[in-house]
Amino acid sequence: MKDPKDKLIPHQTDNGLKSAAEEYRERLDRENMERRWNLEALDCIFSESEECPEEFHQSWIKPLLAAGVSLETAFSLLVEGKFRPN
């Protein structure tokens, strides 16, 4: 005899569970890829800032600070620009 509560819980087939797991795995893969791209962008930014710190500050940070953004926002914008240019 079936429990009446079973009607309240949607029954998923194996295919439904499999596709949900696949969707979750794909989402995690996308998030991991985005983190790797962000780390690569940060690495590039840090390399440029270490090689020519004055030029880097003059060319990239100073204009953003002059526009009124915080230092944290300036670096976020630089990462976003490296991650998604134009």
KAUR-V990234 format. One record per pair of residues at least 24 apart in sequence whose C-alpha atoms are under 10 Angstrom apart, sorted by the first residue. I is the first residue (numbers start at 1). J is the second residue. If there is no record, write none. Layout:
{{I	J} {I	J}}
This chain:
{{34	83} {37	79} {37	80} {37	82} {37	83} {37	84} {38	76} {38	79} {38	80} {38	82} {38	83} {38	84} {39	79} {39	83} {40	79} {40	82} {40	83} {41	78} {41	79} {41	80} {41	81} {41	82} {41	83} {41	84} {42	75} {42	76} {42	78} {42	79} {42	80} {42	82} {42	83} {43	79} {44	79} {44	82} {45	75} {45	78} {45	79} {45	82}}
